[in-house]
Amino acid sequence: MAQDRPLNPSELLSVLDWYRAAGVDVAVGEEPVNRFAQRPPARPAEVAVPATESRPMAQGLAEAAPAAAAAFATDPGEARGLAATAQNLAELEAIVRDYDGCGLKLRATQLCFADGNPDAQIMLIGEAPGAEEDRQGKPFVGKSGQLLDRMLGAIGLDRTKVYIANTVPWRPPGNRTPTPEELAICLPFLHRQVELVAPKVILTLGGPAMQTVFNTSIGILKMRGRWSELTVGRHGVEAMPTLHPAYLLRNPAAKQQAWRDMLSLRMKLDALGIG
């Protein structure tokens, strides 16, 4: 085992980068602390307040509490109202970029709004950006994105013929699954994105994206490969879920199922006259 030694500046920066990617944001001490053994701090002695001052102070605290809570509350209604004002994708991207109502934005490097052709009739929707997507500001550009490109190429498609987005446009810390609250906040932006692109076909990638877009709790393995007529926002579209490329990298045997889904997609496009 290597002997402990002080890290040089380059190594320290590498460690900090690793901590950030893993979602670490709180420093702890060298020794563990048994919180169960700790006693709560003694309450300070109450200070008498003149009757003439006690009522206004209580009223002030009562009025301030809801305002403080509201400042940290997340409201899908606000996102829905902002999204509805966007008349095109450029306006929607600017709205999402300036939006501060989702905590994921505070931890992400940059916005990953979309990639591909905005005029495409095929839309792909994944779950959330990963580390490489967070660095480049585009969805599906890491290893899973490279596999996705090969999957599309196998049926005669590429990024000039599809439009790619995610259910949330900011990377969750440590690549964790977005929380229901985060999904609810970002969903109005995704719905408006679908309305503005107005694709004829949607392909969802992975279980979380499928459950969000299809509004279901059914597992991906039960629904993948099945076509449905779906309404996303106010746009009607034919949609099918398939496995996420990252899942295929971890489970190569599942590529056979994904290939059947891609063949089904090709048949659907041919039937609709989409090149």
KALIN-V890344 format. One record per residue. N is the residue number from 1. RES is the residue in three letters. PSI is psi in whole degrees, 0 to 359 (* if undefined). D_LAST is the distance of its C-alpha to the last C-alpha in whole Angstrom. Layout:
n:res:psi:d_last
N:RES:PSI:D_LAST
N:RES:PSI:D_LAST
This chain:
n:res:psi:d_last
1:MET:135:59
2:ALA:143:58
3:GLN:142:61
4:ASP:139:60
5:ARG:157:60
6:PRO:142:59
7:LEU:144:56
8:ASN:168:55
9:PRO:320:53
10:SER:319:50
11:GLU:322:50
12:LEU:318:51
13:LEU:323:48
14:SER:319:46
15:VAL:316:47
16:LEU:320:47
17:ASP:320:43
18:TRP:317:43
19:TYR:315:45
20:ARG:317:42
21:ALA:328:39
22:ALA:355:41
23:GLY:14:42
24:VAL:124:46
25:ASP:10:47
26:VAL:127:51
27:ALA:144:53
28:VAL:167:56
29:GLY:178:59
30:GLU:331:60
31:GLU:142:62
32:PRO:150:61
33:VAL:126:62
34:ASN:98:63
35:ARG:334:62
36:PHE:334:64
37:ALA:348:67
38:GLN:145:67
39:ARG:144:69
40:PRO:147:68
41:PRO:145:69
42:ALA:140:72
43:ARG:136:72
44:PRO:152:74
45:ALA:139:77
46:GLU:142:76
47:VAL:130:77
48:ALA:137:79
49:VAL:133:78
50:PRO:146:80
51:ALA:326:79
52:THR:338:78
53:GLU:337:75
54:SER:319:74
55:ARG:311:72
56:PRO:321:70
57:MET:315:69
58:ALA:319:68
59:GLN:319:66
60:GLY:318:64
61:LEU:321:63
62:ALA:323:62
63:GLU:326:60
64:ALA:328:59
65:ALA:310:57
66:PRO:324:55
67:ALA:320:54
68:ALA:319:53
69:ALA:321:51
70:ALA:329:49
71:ALA:332:48
72:PHE:359:47
73:ALA:151:45
74:THR:136:41
75:ASP:104:40
76:PRO:333:37
77:GLY:323:38
78:GLU:315:38
79:ALA:321:35
80:ARG:317:33
81:GLY:319:35
82:LEU:317:34
83:ALA:323:30
84:ALA:338:31
85:THR:346:32
86:ALA:125:29
87:GLN:348:27
88:ASN:174:24
89:LEU:326:23
90:ALA:318:26
91:GLU:319:28
92:LEU:318:27
93:GLU:319:27
94:ALA:321:31
95:ILE:313:32
96:VAL:321:31
97:ARG:323:32
98:ASP:352:36
99:TYR:131:36
100:ASP:15:39
101:GLY:353:39
102:CYS:125:37
103:GLY:339:39
104:LEU:329:37
105:LYS:328:36
106:LEU:335:40
107:ARG:343:39
108:ALA:155:36
109:THR:316:36
110:GLN:170:33
111:LEU:137:30
112:CYS:86:27
113:PHE:308:25
114:ALA:171:21
115:ASP:163:19
116:GLY:204:15
117:ASN:115:14
118:PRO:341:15
119:ASP:6:13
120:ALA:153:10
121:GLN:2:9
122:ILE:126:10
123:MET:131:14
124:LEU:134:16
125:ILE:119:19
126:GLY:193:22
127:GLU:296:26
128:ALA:157:28
129:PRO:150:28
130:GLY:195:30
131:ALA:314:32
132:GLU:323:30
133:GLU:322:28
134:ASP:324:31
135:ARG:321:32
136:GLN:341:29
137:GLY:23:28
138:LYS:145:24
139:PRO:146:23
140:PHE:61:22
141:VAL:357:23
142:GLY:205:26
143:LYS:320:26
144:SER:327:24
145:GLY:323:21
146:GLN:320:21
147:LEU:320:21
148:LEU:318:18
149:ASP:319:16
150:ARG:323:17
151:MET:317:16
152:LEU:317:12
153:GLY:330:13
154:ALA:340:14
155:ILE:22:10
156:GLY:23:8
157:LEU:161:8
158:ASP:187:11
159:ARG:351:13
160:THR:348:11
161:LYS:1:8
162:VAL:161:11
163:TYR:130:14
164:ILE:131:17
165:ALA:179:20
166:ASN:162:23
167:THR:327:26
168:VAL:139:28
169:PRO:3:28
170:TRP:148:31
171:ARG:126:32
172:PRO:143:35
173:PRO:134:38
174:GLY:18:38
175:ASN:27:34
176:ARG:166:36
177:THR:136:34
178:PRO:144:34
179:THR:160:37
180:PRO:325:36
181:GLU:318:38
182:GLU:320:35
183:LEU:319:32
184:ALA:322:34
185:ILE:320:34
186:CYS:344:31
187:LEU:319:29
188:PRO:326:30
189:PHE:320:28
190:LEU:316:25
191:HIS:316:25
192:ARG:326:25
193:GLN:316:22
194:VAL:318:20
195:GLU:320:21
196:LEU:323:21
197:VAL:322:17
198:ALA:56:16
199:PRO:159:13
200:LYS:337:12
201:VAL:137:12
202:ILE:134:15
203:LEU:116:16
204:THR:144:19
205:LEU:108:21
206:GLY:162:24
207:GLY:308:27
208:PRO:319:28
209:ALA:318:25
210:MET:313:24
211:GLN:326:28
212:THR:310:28
213:VAL:319:24
214:PHE:353:25
215:ASN:58:29
216:THR:161:30
217:SER:4:33
218:ILE:147:31
219:GLY:155:31
220:ILE:324:27
221:LEU:338:28
222:LYS:337:29
223:MET:343:25
224:ARG:144:23
225:GLY:0:20
226:ARG:130:21
227:TRP:143:19
228:SER:149:21
229:GLU:121:21
230:LEU:148:22
231:THR:117:23
232:VAL:114:23
233:GLY:242:25
234:ARG:19:25
235:HIS:126:21
236:GLY:137:20
237:VAL:154:17
238:GLU:131:16
239:ALA:149:17
240:MET:136:18
241:PRO:147:20
242:THR:177:20
243:LEU:150:23
244:HIS:139:23
245:PRO:326:23
246:ALA:323:26
247:TYR:322:27
248:LEU:327:26
249:LEU:326:28
250:ARG:334:31
251:ASN:78:30
252:PRO:332:28
253:ALA:337:29
254:ALA:353:27
255:LYS:333:24
256:GLN:319:24
257:GLN:317:23
258:ALA:324:20
259:TRP:321:19
260:ARG:322:19
261:ASP:320:17
262:MET:324:14
263:LEU:321:14
264:SER:320:14
265:LEU:316:11
266:ARG:318:9
267:MET:320:11
268:LYS:317:11
269:LEU:319:7
270:ASP:320:7
271:ALA:328:10
272:LEU:357:9
273:GLY:31:6
274:ILE:127:4
275:GLY:*:0
